[in-house]
């Protein structure tokens, strides 16, 4: 209830429709690169999508990405 109505009304989170569009854009927008983690800017719960590796450089580490991919596939197997 809080996250659906109160936080968006206070302007500190996205409405459900905005979050859903961001998800769809992440999958279909050719301007966004595969393998990149996009979210709002540093210390923000809403706003334009930015490459999170600019904030957390470890997100661009191919070795970390490979290990995360392996862990996920072990979990779902």
mmJSON file of the N, C-alpha and C atoms, coordinates in Angstrom:
{"data_MODEL":{"atom_site":{
"group_PDB":["ATOM","ATOM","ATOM","ATOM","ATOM","ATOM","ATOM","ATOM","ATOM","ATOM","ATOM","ATOM","ATOM","ATOM","ATOM","ATOM","ATOM","ATOM","ATOM","ATOM","ATOM","ATOM","ATOM","ATOM","ATOM","ATOM","ATOM","ATOM","ATOM","ATOM","ATOM","ATOM","ATOM","ATOM","ATOM","ATOM","ATOM","ATOM","ATOM","ATOM","ATOM","ATOM","ATOM","ATOM","ATOM","ATOM","ATOM","ATOM","ATOM","ATOM","ATOM","ATOM","ATOM","ATOM","ATOM","ATOM","ATOM","ATOM","ATOM","ATOM","ATOM","ATOM","ATOM","ATOM","ATOM","ATOM","ATOM","ATOM","ATOM","ATOM","ATOM","ATOM","ATOM","ATOM","ATOM","ATOM","ATOM","ATOM","ATOM","ATOM","ATOM","ATOM","ATOM","ATOM","ATOM","ATOM","ATOM","ATOM","ATOM","ATOM","ATOM","ATOM","ATOM","ATOM","ATOM","ATOM","ATOM","ATOM","ATOM","ATOM","ATOM","ATOM","ATOM","ATOM","ATOM","ATOM","ATOM","ATOM","ATOM","ATOM","ATOM","ATOM","ATOM","ATOM","ATOM","ATOM","ATOM","ATOM","ATOM","ATOM","ATOM","ATOM","ATOM","ATOM","ATOM","ATOM","ATOM","ATOM","ATOM","ATOM","ATOM","ATOM","ATOM","ATOM","ATOM","ATOM","ATOM","ATOM","ATOM","ATOM","ATOM","ATOM","ATOM","ATOM","ATOM","ATOM","ATOM","ATOM","ATOM","ATOM","ATOM","ATOM","ATOM","ATOM","ATOM","ATOM","ATOM","ATOM","ATOM","ATOM","ATOM","ATOM","ATOM","ATOM","ATOM","ATOM","ATOM","ATOM","ATOM","ATOM","ATOM","ATOM","ATOM","ATOM","ATOM","ATOM","ATOM","ATOM","ATOM","ATOM","ATOM","ATOM","ATOM","ATOM","ATOM","ATOM","ATOM","ATOM","ATOM","ATOM","ATOM","ATOM","ATOM","ATOM","ATOM","ATOM","ATOM","ATOM","ATOM","ATOM","ATOM","ATOM","ATOM","ATOM","ATOM","ATOM","ATOM","ATOM","ATOM","ATOM","ATOM","ATOM","ATOM","ATOM","ATOM","ATOM","ATOM","ATOM","ATOM","ATOM","ATOM","ATOM","ATOM","ATOM","ATOM","ATOM","ATOM","ATOM","ATOM","ATOM","ATOM"],
"id":[1,2,3,4,5,6,7,8,9,10,11,12,13,14,15,16,17,18,19,20,21,22,23,24,25,26,27,28,29,30,31,32,33,34,35,36,37,38,39,40,41,42,43,44,45,46,47,48,49,50,51,52,53,54,55,56,57,58,59,60,61,62,63,64,65,66,67,68,69,70,71,72,73,74,75,76,77,78,79,80,81,82,83,84,85,86,87,88,89,90,91,92,93,94,95,96,97,98,99,100,101,102,103,104,105,106,107,108,109,110,111,112,113,114,115,116,117,118,119,120,121,122,123,124,125,126,127,128,129,130,131,132,133,134,135,136,137,138,139,140,141,142,143,144,145,146,147,148,149,150,151,152,153,154,155,156,157,158,159,160,161,162,163,164,165,166,167,168,169,170,171,172,173,174,175,176,177,178,179,180,181,182,183,184,185,186,187,188,189,190,191,192,193,194,195,196,197,198,199,200,201,202,203,204,205,206,207,208,209,210,211,212,213,214,215,216,217,218,219,220,221,222,223,224,225,226,227,228,229,230,231],
"type_symbol":["N","C","C","N","C","C","N","C","C","N","C","C","N","C","C","N","C","C","N","C","C","N","C","C","N","C","C","N","C","C","N","C","C","N","C","C","N","C","C","N","C","C","N","C","C","N","C","C","N","C","C","N","C","C","N","C","C","N","C","C","N","C","C","N","C","C","N","C","C","N","C","C","N","C","C","N","C","C","N","C","C","N","C","C","N","C","C","N","C","C","N","C","C","N","C","C","N","C","C","N","C","C","N","C","C","N","C","C","N","C","C","N","C","C","N","C","C","N","C","C","N","C","C","N","C","C","N","C","C","N","C","C","N","C","C","N","C","C","N","C","C","N","C","C","N","C","C","N","C","C","N","C","C","N","C","C","N","C","C","N","C","C","N","C","C","N","C","C","N","C","C","N","C","C","N","C","C","N","C","C","N","C","C","N","C","C","N","C","C","N","C","C","N","C","C","N","C","C","N","C","C","N","C","C","N","C","C","N","C","C","N","C","C","N","C","C","N","C","C","N","C","C","N","C","C","N","C","C","N","C","C"],
"label_atom_id":["N","CA","C","N","CA","C","N","CA","C","N","CA","C","N","CA","C","N","CA","C","N","CA","C","N","CA","C","N","CA","C","N","CA","C","N","CA","C","N","CA","C","N","CA","C","N","CA","C","N","CA","C","N","CA","C","N","CA","C","N","CA","C","N","CA","C","N","CA","C","N","CA","C","N","CA","C","N","CA","C","N","CA","C","N","CA","C","N","CA","C","N","CA","C","N","CA","C","N","CA","C","N","CA","C","N","CA","C","N","CA","C","N","CA","C","N","CA","C","N","CA","C","N","CA","C","N","CA","C","N","CA","C","N","CA","C","N","CA","C","N","CA","C","N","CA","C","N","CA","C","N","CA","C","N","CA","C","N","CA","C","N","CA","C","N","CA","C","N","CA","C","N","CA","C","N","CA","C","N","CA","C","N","CA","C","N","CA","C","N","CA","C","N","CA","C","N","CA","C","N","CA","C","N","CA","C","N","CA","C","N","CA","C","N","CA","C","N","CA","C","N","CA","C","N","CA","C","N","CA","C","N","CA","C","N","CA","C","N","CA","C","N","CA","C","N","CA","C","N","CA","C","N","CA","C","N","CA","C","N","CA","C","N","CA","C","N","CA","C"],
"label_alt_id":[null,null,null,null,null,null,null,null,null,null,null,null,null,null,null,null,null,null,null,null,null,null,null,null,null,null,null,null,null,null,null,null,null,null,null,null,null,null,null,null,null,null,null,null,null,null,null,null,null,null,null,null,null,null,null,null,null,null,null,null,null,null,null,null,null,null,null,null,null,null,null,null,null,null,null,null,null,null,null,null,null,null,null,null,null,null,null,null,null,null,null,null,null,null,null,null,null,null,null,null,null,null,null,null,null,null,null,null,null,null,null,null,null,null,null,null,null,null,null,null,null,null,null,null,null,null,null,null,null,null,null,null,null,null,null,null,null,null,null,null,null,null,null,null,null,null,null,null,null,null,null,null,null,null,null,null,null,null,null,null,null,null,null,null,null,null,null,null,null,null,null,null,null,null,null,null,null,null,null,null,null,null,null,null,null,null,null,null,null,null,null,null,null,null,null,null,null,null,null,null,null,null,null,null,null,null,null,null,null,null,null,null,null,null,null,null,null,null,null,null,null,null,null,null,null,null,null,null,null,null,null],
"label_comp_id":["UNK","UNK","UNK","UNK","UNK","UNK","UNK","UNK","UNK","UNK","UNK","UNK","UNK","UNK","UNK","UNK","UNK","UNK","UNK","UNK","UNK","UNK","UNK","UNK","UNK","UNK","UNK","UNK","UNK","UNK","UNK","UNK","UNK","UNK","UNK","UNK","UNK","UNK","UNK","UNK","UNK","UNK","UNK","UNK","UNK","UNK","UNK","UNK","UNK","UNK","UNK","UNK","UNK","UNK","UNK","UNK","UNK","UNK","UNK","UNK","UNK","UNK","UNK","UNK","UNK","UNK","UNK","UNK","UNK","UNK","UNK","UNK","UNK","UNK","UNK","UNK","UNK","UNK","UNK","UNK","UNK","UNK","UNK","UNK","UNK","UNK","UNK","UNK","UNK","UNK","UNK","UNK","UNK","UNK","UNK","UNK","UNK","UNK","UNK","UNK","UNK","UNK","UNK","UNK","UNK","UNK","UNK","UNK","UNK","UNK","UNK","UNK","UNK","UNK","UNK","UNK","UNK","UNK","UNK","UNK","UNK","UNK","UNK","UNK","UNK","UNK","UNK","UNK","UNK","UNK","UNK","UNK","UNK","UNK","UNK","UNK","UNK","UNK","UNK","UNK","UNK","UNK","UNK","UNK","UNK","UNK","UNK","UNK","UNK","UNK","UNK","UNK","UNK","UNK","UNK","UNK","UNK","UNK","UNK","UNK","UNK","UNK","UNK","UNK","UNK","UNK","UNK","UNK","UNK","UNK","UNK","UNK","UNK","UNK","UNK","UNK","UNK","UNK","UNK","UNK","UNK","UNK","UNK","UNK","UNK","UNK","UNK","UNK","UNK","UNK","UNK","UNK","UNK","UNK","UNK","UNK","UNK","UNK","UNK","UNK","UNK","UNK","UNK","UNK","UNK","UNK","UNK","UNK","UNK","UNK","UNK","UNK","UNK","UNK","UNK","UNK","UNK","UNK","UNK","UNK","UNK","UNK","UNK","UNK","UNK","UNK","UNK","UNK","UNK","UNK","UNK"],
"label_asym_id":["A","A","A","A","A","A","A","A","A","A","A","A","A","A","A","A","A","A","A","A","A","A","A","A","A","A","A","A","A","A","A","A","A","A","A","A","A","A","A","A","A","A","A","A","A","A","A","A","A","A","A","A","A","A","A","A","A","A","A","A","A","A","A","A","A","A","A","A","A","A","A","A","A","A","A","A","A","A","A","A","A","A","A","A","A","A","A","A","A","A","A","A","A","A","A","A","A","A","A","A","A","A","A","A","A","A","A","A","A","A","A","A","A","A","A","A","A","A","A","A","A","A","A","A","A","A","A","A","A","A","A","A","A","A","A","A","A","A","A","A","A","A","A","A","A","A","A","A","A","A","A","A","A","A","A","A","A","A","A","A","A","A","A","A","A","A","A","A","A","A","A","A","A","A","A","A","A","A","A","A","A","A","A","A","A","A","A","A","A","A","A","A","A","A","A","A","A","A","A","A","A","A","A","A","A","A","A","A","A","A","A","A","A","A","A","A","A","A","A","A","A","A","A","A","A","A","A","A","A","A","A"],
"label_entity_id":["1","1","1","1","1","1","1","1","1","1","1","1","1","1","1","1","1","1","1","1","1","1","1","1","1","1","1","1","1","1","1","1","1","1","1","1","1","1","1","1","1","1","1","1","1","1","1","1","1","1","1","1","1","1","1","1","1","1","1","1","1","1","1","1","1","1","1","1","1","1","1","1","1","1","1","1","1","1","1","1","1","1","1","1","1","1","1","1","1","1","1","1","1","1","1","1","1","1","1","1","1","1","1","1","1","1","1","1","1","1","1","1","1","1","1","1","1","1","1","1","1","1","1","1","1","1","1","1","1","1","1","1","1","1","1","1","1","1","1","1","1","1","1","1","1","1","1","1","1","1","1","1","1","1","1","1","1","1","1","1","1","1","1","1","1","1","1","1","1","1","1","1","1","1","1","1","1","1","1","1","1","1","1","1","1","1","1","1","1","1","1","1","1","1","1","1","1","1","1","1","1","1","1","1","1","1","1","1","1","1","1","1","1","1","1","1","1","1","1","1","1","1","1","1","1","1","1","1","1","1","1"],
"label_seq_id":[1,1,1,2,2,2,3,3,3,4,4,4,5,5,5,6,6,6,7,7,7,8,8,8,9,9,9,10,10,10,11,11,11,12,12,12,13,13,13,14,14,14,15,15,15,16,16,16,17,17,17,18,18,18,19,19,19,20,20,20,21,21,21,22,22,22,23,23,23,24,24,24,25,25,25,26,26,26,27,27,27,28,28,28,29,29,29,30,30,30,31,31,31,32,32,32,33,33,33,34,34,34,35,35,35,36,36,36,37,37,37,38,38,38,39,39,39,40,40,40,41,41,41,42,42,42,43,43,43,44,44,44,45,45,45,46,46,46,47,47,47,48,48,48,49,49,49,50,50,50,51,51,51,52,52,52,53,53,53,54,54,54,55,55,55,56,56,56,57,57,57,58,58,58,59,59,59,60,60,60,61,61,61,62,62,62,63,63,63,64,64,64,65,65,65,66,66,66,67,67,67,68,68,68,69,69,69,70,70,70,71,71,71,72,72,72,73,73,73,74,74,74,75,75,75,76,76,76,77,77,77],
"pdbx_PDB_ins_code":[null,null,null,null,null,null,null,null,null,null,null,null,null,null,null,null,null,null,null,null,null,null,null,null,null,null,null,null,null,null,null,null,null,null,null,null,null,null,null,null,null,null,null,null,null,null,null,null,null,null,null,null,null,null,null,null,null,null,null,null,null,null,null,null,null,null,null,null,null,null,null,null,null,null,null,null,null,null,null,null,null,null,null,null,null,null,null,null,null,null,null,null,null,null,null,null,null,null,null,null,null,null,null,null,null,null,null,null,null,null,null,null,null,null,null,null,null,null,null,null,null,null,null,null,null,null,null,null,null,null,null,null,null,null,null,null,null,null,null,null,null,null,null,null,null,null,null,null,null,null,null,null,null,null,null,null,null,null,null,null,null,null,null,null,null,null,null,null,null,null,null,null,null,null,null,null,null,null,null,null,null,null,null,null,null,null,null,null,null,null,null,null,null,null,null,null,null,null,null,null,null,null,null,null,null,null,null,null,null,null,null,null,null,null,null,null,null,null,null,null,null,null,null,null,null,null,null,null,null,null,null],
"Cartn_x":[0.826,0.0,0.878,1.868,2.741,3.483,4.103,4.898,4.034,2.792,1.934,1.317,0.946,0.232,0.982,1.503,2.081,3.403,4.342,5.648,5.543,4.759,4.623,3.973,2.995,2.344,3.331,4.29,5.313,6.438,6.404,7.41,8.733,8.734,10.007,10.088,9.128,9.236,8.365,8.555,7.777,6.415,5.479,4.204,4.467,3.601,3.737,3.886,3.109,3.154,4.527,5.139,6.469,7.505,7.417,8.346,8.206,6.967,6.741,7.32,7.148,7.706,9.231,9.836,11.296,11.771,11.031,11.381,11.281,10.187,10.007,11.087,11.377,12.432,13.778,14.044,15.306,15.47,14.36,14.395,14.343,13.659,13.388,14.08,14.583,15.155,16.546,16.725,18.028,19.122,18.751,19.749,20.397,19.792,20.333,21.119,22.266,23.161,22.863,22.99,22.846,24.01,23.728,24.769,25.075,24.291,24.486,23.332,23.648,22.619,22.205,20.949,20.416,19.442,19.491,18.546,18.643,17.918,17.976,19.373,19.658,20.969,21.308,22.521,23.016,22.125,21.782,20.988,19.612,19.064,17.744,16.878,15.612,14.682,13.917,14.036,13.371,14.201,13.843,14.58,15.018,15.743,16.154,17.08,17.065,17.938,19.38,20.268,21.696,22.425,23.583,24.434,24.985,24.618,25.011,26.509,27.198,28.646,29.37,28.738,29.322,29.298,28.402,28.263,28.976,28.788,29.392,30.227,31.511,32.35,32.372,32.147,32.151,31.091,30.035,28.988,29.478,30.591,31.155,32.273,32.512,33.58,33.088,33.625,33.161,33.283,34.313,34.486,33.346,32.981,31.873,30.57,30.375,29.162,29.109,30.239,30.287,29.963,30.521,30.247,28.775,28.203,26.781,25.919,26.259,25.515,25.594,26.773,26.947,26.146,26.171,25.421,23.917,23.413,21.98,21.599,22.405,22.07,22.2,23.098,23.17,21.918,21.46,20.285,19.024,18.857,17.621,17.653,18.832,18.952,18.381],
"Cartn_y":[-1.19,0.0,1.265,1.263,2.437,2.672,1.609,1.794,2.068,1.606,1.797,3.194,3.746,5.018,6.155,5.894,6.965,7.473,6.565,7.005,7.752,7.249,8.038,9.401,9.463,10.739,11.73,11.224,12.083,12.409,11.776,12.037,11.342,10.274,9.597,8.186,7.829,6.576,6.676,5.73,5.702,5.07,5.44,4.725,3.388,2.426,1.091,1.15,1.989,2.086,2.553,3.461,3.963,2.851,2.124,1.013,-0.053,-0.367,-1.36,-0.883,0.401,0.924,0.859,1.136,1.059,-0.364,-1.34,-2.741,-3.064,-2.673,-2.921,-2.202,-0.963,-0.222,-0.93,-1.489,-2.203,-3.392,-3.974,-5.145,-4.756,-3.663,-3.362,-2.121,-1.239,0.023,-0.22,0.023,-0.222,0.727,1.812,2.736,2.196,1.164,0.571,-0.688,-0.85,-1.961,-3.189,-4.351,-5.612,-5.774,-6.344,-6.595,-5.415,-4.348,-3.161,-3.081,-2.722,-2.558,-1.101,-0.853,0.504,0.697,1.861,2.248,3.764,4.299,5.741,6.133,7.414,7.925,7.671,7.994,7.768,8.455,7.714,8.225,8.73,8.153,8.55,7.309,7.422,6.311,6.443,7.593,7.771,8.705,8.772,9.631,8.835,9.456,8.783,7.598,6.639,5.477,5.886,5.396,5.626,4.299,4.194,3.009,3.006,2.002,1.939,1.695,1.25,1.046,2.376,3.485,4.799,5.099,4.435,4.634,3.518,2.288,1.096,0.376,0.702,0.148,-1.381,-2.07,-3.532,-4.109,-3.347,-3.833,-4.003,-3.381,-3.507,-4.54,-5.241,-6.233,-7.537,-7.934,-9.148,-10.41,-10.481,-11.642,-11.735,-10.609,-10.592,-10.979,-10.474,-10.802,-12.302,-12.874,-14.31,-15.131,-14.738,-15.456,-15.339,-14.156,-13.969,-14.821,-14.85,-15.666,-17.145,-17.602,-18.999,-19.307,-18.418,-18.632,-18.704,-17.826,-17.831,-19.142,-19.585,-20.82,-22.051,-22.03,-23.127,-23.139,-21.945,-21.833,-22.34,-21.99,-22.371,-23.803,-24.427,-25.798,-26.825],
"Cartn_z":[0.0,0.0,0.0,0.88,0.966,-0.335,-0.874,-2.085,-3.305,-3.289,-4.456,-4.5,-3.346,-3.331,-2.642,-1.463,-0.657,-1.228,-1.504,-2.001,-3.327,-4.313,-5.547,-5.292,-4.384,-4.091,-3.482,-2.725,-2.134,-3.123,-4.299,-5.325,-5.082,-4.264,-3.975,-4.562,-5.38,-6.124,-7.371,-8.267,-9.501,-9.254,-10.094,-10.135,-10.811,-10.583,-11.158,-12.67,-13.32,-14.78,-15.266,-14.537,-14.906,-14.736,-13.623,-13.406,-14.477,-14.862,-15.914,-17.242,-17.557,-18.8,-18.786,-17.639,-17.546,-17.81,-17.302,-17.536,-19.026,-19.651,-21.084,-21.889,-21.536,-22.235,-22.106,-20.941,-20.73,-21.65,-22.047,-22.925,-24.393,-24.715,-26.122,-26.68,-25.853,-26.334,-26.925,-28.229,-28.855,-28.346,-27.68,-27.149,-25.872,-25.27,-24.054,-24.42,-23.813,-24.139,-23.296,-23.906,-23.188,-22.213,-21.059,-20.083,-19.18,-19.309,-18.487,-17.493,-16.236,-15.221,-15.194,-15.578,-15.605,-14.447,-13.839,-12.793,-12.648,-11.688,-11.443,-10.963,-11.01,-10.624,-9.163,-8.802,-7.441,-6.412,-5.372,-4.253,-4.668,-5.746,-6.212,-6.389,-6.042,-6.234,-7.537,-8.2,-9.486,-10.339,-11.598,-12.526,-13.732,-14.633,-15.862,-15.576,-16.493,-16.375,-16.634,-15.792,-15.999,-15.826,-16.437,-16.293,-14.864,-14.103,-12.699,-12.512,-13.552,-13.449,-13.243,-13.633,-13.365,-11.866,-11.137,-9.693,-8.938,-9.414,-8.805,-9.86,-9.993,-11.062,-11.12,-9.995,-10.015,-10.952,-11.234,-12.131,-13.56,-13.905,-15.248,-15.307,-14.208,-14.147,-14.785,-15.955,-16.629,-15.764,-14.951,-14.081,-13.068,-12.476,-11.519,-12.213,-13.431,-14.186,-14.495,-14.882,-15.175,-13.934,-12.784,-11.541,-11.15,-11.315,-11.001,-11.923,-13.205,-14.168,-13.792,-13.435,-13.029,-11.778,-10.793,-9.549,-9.819,-10.666,-10.996,-11.665,-12.61,-13.315,-12.412,-11.467,-10.5,-9.616,-9.248,-8.389,-9.078,-10.364,-11.052,-11.586,-11.568,-12.083,-11.121],
"occupancy":[1.0,1.0,1.0,1.0,1.0,1.0,1.0,1.0,1.0,1.0,1.0,1.0,1.0,1.0,1.0,1.0,1.0,1.0,1.0,1.0,1.0,1.0,1.0,1.0,1.0,1.0,1.0,1.0,1.0,1.0,1.0,1.0,1.0,1.0,1.0,1.0,1.0,1.0,1.0,1.0,1.0,1.0,1.0,1.0,1.0,1.0,1.0,1.0,1.0,1.0,1.0,1.0,1.0,1.0,1.0,1.0,1.0,1.0,1.0,1.0,1.0,1.0,1.0,1.0,1.0,1.0,1.0,1.0,1.0,1.0,1.0,1.0,1.0,1.0,1.0,1.0,1.0,1.0,1.0,1.0,1.0,1.0,1.0,1.0,1.0,1.0,1.0,1.0,1.0,1.0,1.0,1.0,1.0,1.0,1.0,1.0,1.0,1.0,1.0,1.0,1.0,1.0,1.0,1.0,1.0,1.0,1.0,1.0,1.0,1.0,1.0,1.0,1.0,1.0,1.0,1.0,1.0,1.0,1.0,1.0,1.0,1.0,1.0,1.0,1.0,1.0,1.0,1.0,1.0,1.0,1.0,1.0,1.0,1.0,1.0,1.0,1.0,1.0,1.0,1.0,1.0,1.0,1.0,1.0,1.0,1.0,1.0,1.0,1.0,1.0,1.0,1.0,1.0,1.0,1.0,1.0,1.0,1.0,1.0,1.0,1.0,1.0,1.0,1.0,1.0,1.0,1.0,1.0,1.0,1.0,1.0,1.0,1.0,1.0,1.0,1.0,1.0,1.0,1.0,1.0,1.0,1.0,1.0,1.0,1.0,1.0,1.0,1.0,1.0,1.0,1.0,1.0,1.0,1.0,1.0,1.0,1.0,1.0,1.0,1.0,1.0,1.0,1.0,1.0,1.0,1.0,1.0,1.0,1.0,1.0,1.0,1.0,1.0,1.0,1.0,1.0,1.0,1.0,1.0,1.0,1.0,1.0,1.0,1.0,1.0,1.0,1.0,1.0,1.0,1.0,1.0],
"B_iso_or_equiv":[0.0,0.0,0.0,0.0,0.0,0.0,0.0,0.0,0.0,0.0,0.0,0.0,0.0,0.0,0.0,0.0,0.0,0.0,0.0,0.0,0.0,0.0,0.0,0.0,0.0,0.0,0.0,0.0,0.0,0.0,0.0,0.0,0.0,0.0,0.0,0.0,0.0,0.0,0.0,0.0,0.0,0.0,0.0,0.0,0.0,0.0,0.0,0.0,0.0,0.0,0.0,0.0,0.0,0.0,0.0,0.0,0.0,0.0,0.0,0.0,0.0,0.0,0.0,0.0,0.0,0.0,0.0,0.0,0.0,0.0,0.0,0.0,0.0,0.0,0.0,0.0,0.0,0.0,0.0,0.0,0.0,0.0,0.0,0.0,0.0,0.0,0.0,0.0,0.0,0.0,0.0,0.0,0.0,0.0,0.0,0.0,0.0,0.0,0.0,0.0,0.0,0.0,0.0,0.0,0.0,0.0,0.0,0.0,0.0,0.0,0.0,0.0,0.0,0.0,0.0,0.0,0.0,0.0,0.0,0.0,0.0,0.0,0.0,0.0,0.0,0.0,0.0,0.0,0.0,0.0,0.0,0.0,0.0,0.0,0.0,0.0,0.0,0.0,0.0,0.0,0.0,0.0,0.0,0.0,0.0,0.0,0.0,0.0,0.0,0.0,0.0,0.0,0.0,0.0,0.0,0.0,0.0,0.0,0.0,0.0,0.0,0.0,0.0,0.0,0.0,0.0,0.0,0.0,0.0,0.0,0.0,0.0,0.0,0.0,0.0,0.0,0.0,0.0,0.0,0.0,0.0,0.0,0.0,0.0,0.0,0.0,0.0,0.0,0.0,0.0,0.0,0.0,0.0,0.0,0.0,0.0,0.0,0.0,0.0,0.0,0.0,0.0,0.0,0.0,0.0,0.0,0.0,0.0,0.0,0.0,0.0,0.0,0.0,0.0,0.0,0.0,0.0,0.0,0.0,0.0,0.0,0.0,0.0,0.0,0.0,0.0,0.0,0.0,0.0,0.0,0.0],
"pdbx_formal_charge":[null,null,null,null,null,null,null,null,null,null,null,null,null,null,null,null,null,null,null,null,null,null,null,null,null,null,null,null,null,null,null,null,null,null,null,null,null,null,null,null,null,null,null,null,null,null,null,null,null,null,null,null,null,null,null,null,null,null,null,null,null,null,null,null,null,null,null,null,null,null,null,null,null,null,null,null,null,null,null,null,null,null,null,null,null,null,null,null,null,null,null,null,null,null,null,null,null,null,null,null,null,null,null,null,null,null,null,null,null,null,null,null,null,null,null,null,null,null,null,null,null,null,null,null,null,null,null,null,null,null,null,null,null,null,null,null,null,null,null,null,null,null,null,null,null,null,null,null,null,null,null,null,null,null,null,null,null,null,null,null,null,null,null,null,null,null,null,null,null,null,null,null,null,null,null,null,null,null,null,null,null,null,null,null,null,null,null,null,null,null,null,null,null,null,null,null,null,null,null,null,null,null,null,null,null,null,null,null,null,null,null,null,null,null,null,null,null,null,null,null,null,null,null,null,null,null,null,null,null,null,null],
"auth_seq_id":[1,1,1,2,2,2,3,3,3,4,4,4,5,5,5,6,6,6,7,7,7,8,8,8,9,9,9,10,10,10,11,11,11,12,12,12,13,13,13,14,14,14,15,15,15,16,16,16,17,17,17,18,18,18,19,19,19,20,20,20,21,21,21,22,22,22,23,23,23,24,24,24,25,25,25,26,26,26,27,27,27,28,28,28,29,29,29,30,30,30,31,31,31,32,32,32,33,33,33,34,34,34,35,35,35,36,36,36,37,37,37,38,38,38,39,39,39,40,40,40,41,41,41,42,42,42,43,43,43,44,44,44,45,45,45,46,46,46,47,47,47,48,48,48,49,49,49,50,50,50,51,51,51,52,52,52,53,53,53,54,54,54,55,55,55,56,56,56,57,57,57,58,58,58,59,59,59,60,60,60,61,61,61,62,62,62,63,63,63,64,64,64,65,65,65,66,66,66,67,67,67,68,68,68,69,69,69,70,70,70,71,71,71,72,72,72,73,73,73,74,74,74,75,75,75,76,76,76,77,77,77],
"auth_comp_id":["UNK","UNK","UNK","UNK","UNK","UNK","UNK","UNK","UNK","UNK","UNK","UNK","UNK","UNK","UNK","UNK","UNK","UNK","UNK","UNK","UNK","UNK","UNK","UNK","UNK","UNK","UNK","UNK","UNK","UNK","UNK","UNK","UNK","UNK","UNK","UNK","UNK","UNK","UNK","UNK","UNK","UNK","UNK","UNK","UNK","UNK","UNK","UNK","UNK","UNK","UNK","UNK","UNK","UNK","UNK","UNK","UNK","UNK","UNK","UNK","UNK","UNK","UNK","UNK","UNK","UNK","UNK","UNK","UNK","UNK","UNK","UNK","UNK","UNK","UNK","UNK","UNK","UNK","UNK","UNK","UNK","UNK","UNK","UNK","UNK","UNK","UNK","UNK","UNK","UNK","UNK","UNK","UNK","UNK","UNK","UNK","UNK","UNK","UNK","UNK","UNK","UNK","UNK","UNK","UNK","UNK","UNK","UNK","UNK","UNK","UNK","UNK","UNK","UNK","UNK","UNK","UNK","UNK","UNK","UNK","UNK","UNK","UNK","UNK","UNK","UNK","UNK","UNK","UNK","UNK","UNK","UNK","UNK","UNK","UNK","UNK","UNK","UNK","UNK","UNK","UNK","UNK","UNK","UNK","UNK","UNK","UNK","UNK","UNK","UNK","UNK","UNK","UNK","UNK","UNK","UNK","UNK","UNK","UNK","UNK","UNK","UNK","UNK","UNK","UNK","UNK","UNK","UNK","UNK","UNK","UNK","UNK","UNK","UNK","UNK","UNK","UNK","UNK","UNK","UNK","UNK","UNK","UNK","UNK","UNK","UNK","UNK","UNK","UNK","UNK","UNK","UNK","UNK","UNK","UNK","UNK","UNK","UNK","UNK","UNK","UNK","UNK","UNK","UNK","UNK","UNK","UNK","UNK","UNK","UNK","UNK","UNK","UNK","UNK","UNK","UNK","UNK","UNK","UNK","UNK","UNK","UNK","UNK","UNK","UNK","UNK","UNK","UNK","UNK","UNK","UNK"],
"auth_asym_id":["A","A","A","A","A","A","A","A","A","A","A","A","A","A","A","A","A","A","A","A","A","A","A","A","A","A","A","A","A","A","A","A","A","A","A","A","A","A","A","A","A","A","A","A","A","A","A","A","A","A","A","A","A","A","A","A","A","A","A","A","A","A","A","A","A","A","A","A","A","A","A","A","A","A","A","A","A","A","A","A","A","A","A","A","A","A","A","A","A","A","A","A","A","A","A","A","A","A","A","A","A","A","A","A","A","A","A","A","A","A","A","A","A","A","A","A","A","A","A","A","A","A","A","A","A","A","A","A","A","A","A","A","A","A","A","A","A","A","A","A","A","A","A","A","A","A","A","A","A","A","A","A","A","A","A","A","A","A","A","A","A","A","A","A","A","A","A","A","A","A","A","A","A","A","A","A","A","A","A","A","A","A","A","A","A","A","A","A","A","A","A","A","A","A","A","A","A","A","A","A","A","A","A","A","A","A","A","A","A","A","A","A","A","A","A","A","A","A","A","A","A","A","A","A","A","A","A","A","A","A","A"],
"auth_atom_id":["N","CA","C","N","CA","C","N","CA","C","N","CA","C","N","CA","C","N","CA","C","N","CA","C","N","CA","C","N","CA","C","N","CA","C","N","CA","C","N","CA","C","N","CA","C","N","CA","C","N","CA","C","N","CA","C","N","CA","C","N","CA","C","N","CA","C","N","CA","C","N","CA","C","N","CA","C","N","CA","C","N","CA","C","N","CA","C","N","CA","C","N","CA","C","N","CA","C","N","CA","C","N","CA","C","N","CA","C","N","CA","C","N","CA","C","N","CA","C","N","CA","C","N","CA","C","N","CA","C","N","CA","C","N","CA","C","N","CA","C","N","CA","C","N","CA","C","N","CA","C","N","CA","C","N","CA","C","N","CA","C","N","CA","C","N","CA","C","N","CA","C","N","CA","C","N","CA","C","N","CA","C","N","CA","C","N","CA","C","N","CA","C","N","CA","C","N","CA","C","N","CA","C","N","CA","C","N","CA","C","N","CA","C","N","CA","C","N","CA","C","N","CA","C","N","CA","C","N","CA","C","N","CA","C","N","CA","C","N","CA","C","N","CA","C","N","CA","C","N","CA","C","N","CA","C","N","CA","C","N","CA","C","N","CA","C","N","CA","C"],
"pdbx_PDB_model_num":[1,1,1,1,1,1,1,1,1,1,1,1,1,1,1,1,1,1,1,1,1,1,1,1,1,1,1,1,1,1,1,1,1,1,1,1,1,1,1,1,1,1,1,1,1,1,1,1,1,1,1,1,1,1,1,1,1,1,1,1,1,1,1,1,1,1,1,1,1,1,1,1,1,1,1,1,1,1,1,1,1,1,1,1,1,1,1,1,1,1,1,1,1,1,1,1,1,1,1,1,1,1,1,1,1,1,1,1,1,1,1,1,1,1,1,1,1,1,1,1,1,1,1,1,1,1,1,1,1,1,1,1,1,1,1,1,1,1,1,1,1,1,1,1,1,1,1,1,1,1,1,1,1,1,1,1,1,1,1,1,1,1,1,1,1,1,1,1,1,1,1,1,1,1,1,1,1,1,1,1,1,1,1,1,1,1,1,1,1,1,1,1,1,1,1,1,1,1,1,1,1,1,1,1,1,1,1,1,1,1,1,1,1,1,1,1,1,1,1,1,1,1,1,1,1,1,1,1,1,1,1]
}}}
